[in-house]
Amino acid sequence: MLLAILTTVFGTLMALLPICNPLITVGVLPGLTAHLSEEERDRQVKRACYFMAGILTTFLLAGALIMDFFSISIPGLRIAGGMIVSFIGFRMLFPQENQSALTNAAEVEVHSKNDISFTPLAMPFLSGPGSIAVVISMSSGLHAQNDMPLLLGYASVVAGIALTAWISWLTLRASTPLYRILGENGINAVVRIMGFFLICIGVQFFINGVSNLLHDPAFMPQRR
């Protein structure tokens, strides 16, 4: 039981951290918070991580309901989630020239307001479509496993989300020294490595979804 809990917690962390990837936010945070004091910036970062944990936990708890309401199958979700995660990974591994994290209109809006914790920090930077797809998939997976009680499984995933948010907070809080030490090239190199891992995760999601689909009697009737 303890092994199953630890596996779920750290599995959640390993699945979410490359997707949330706070190092991407480290690169844009100085520009987003240039008009804020250091104390206010730290407060915004902390609130953003709280919002991130809240968003992911909400989609985790509502995951099964969302899938039932829209009649989404587990294989379909895994295939779609794998495509999204792989696409994000490809964009990180092969960034386009002059690619901006925000559109011009959004950037002007961000620089004109003091509260940037929910948007764009929490969403879409820290908890975007990829991480939401992952937690919904985890929600459906919890209903299919028998290693531990369902409530304990949800609690373990929530603990993994909280651990991811905590690591993101530590990373963003140290954004200034990190940016000074790694520099633009160093951060880009780490982001590309994370992008490669994301592609691997997305492809594995896709493979698992196709495998589940091929073994689904409703999709592939078994021969007698």
Rosetta blueprint (number, residue, H / E / L):
1 M L
2 L H
3 L H
4 A H
5 I H
6 L H
7 T H
8 T H
9 V H
10 F H
11 G H
12 T H
13 L H
14 M H
15 A H
16 L H
17 L H
18 P H
19 I H
20 C H
21 N L
22 P H
23 L H
24 I H
25 T H
26 V H
27 G H
28 V H
29 L H
30 P H
31 G H
32 L H
33 T L
34 A L
35 H L
36 L L
37 S L
38 E H
39 E H
40 E H
41 R H
42 D H
43 R H
44 Q H
45 V H
46 K H
47 R H
48 A H
49 C H
50 Y H
51 F H
52 M H
53 A H
54 G H
55 I H
56 L H
57 T H
58 T H
59 F H
60 L H
61 L H
62 A L
63 G H
64 A H
65 L H
66 I H
67 M H
68 D H
69 F H
70 F L
71 S L
72 I L
73 S L
74 I H
75 P H
76 G H
77 L H
78 R H
79 I H
80 A H
81 G H
82 G H
83 M H
84 I H
85 V H
86 S H
87 F H
88 I H
89 G H
90 F H
91 R H
92 M H
93 L H
94 F L
95 P L
96 Q L
97 E L
98 N L
99 Q L
100 S L
101 A L
102 L L
103 T L
104 N H
105 A H
106 A H
107 E H
108 V H
109 E H
110 V H
111 H H
112 S L
113 K L
114 N L
115 D L
116 I L
117 S H
118 F H
119 T H
120 P H
121 L H
122 A H
123 M H
124 P H
125 F H
126 L H
127 S L
128 G L
129 P H
130 G H
131 S H
132 I H
133 A H
134 V H
135 V H
136 I H
137 S H
138 M H
139 S H
140 S H
141 G H
142 L H
143 H H
144 A H
145 Q L
146 N L
147 D L
148 M L
149 P L
150 L H
151 L H
152 L H
153 G H
154 Y H
155 A H
156 S H
157 V H
158 V H
159 A H
160 G H
161 I H
162 A H
163 L H
164 T H
165 A H
166 W H
167 I H
168 S H
169 W H
170 L H
171 T H
172 L H
173 R H
174 A L
175 S H
176 T H
177 P H
178 L H
179 Y H
180 R H
181 I H
182 L H
183 G H
184 E H
185 N H
186 G H
187 I H
188 N H
189 A H
190 V H
191 V H
192 R H
193 I H
194 M H
195 G H
196 F H
197 F H
198 L H
199 I H
200 C H
201 I H
202 G H
203 V H
204 Q H
205 F H
206 F H
207 I H
208 N H
209 G H
210 V H
211 S H
212 N H
213 L H
214 L H
215 H L
216 D L
217 P L
218 A L
219 F L
220 M L
221 P L
222 Q L
223 R L
224 R L
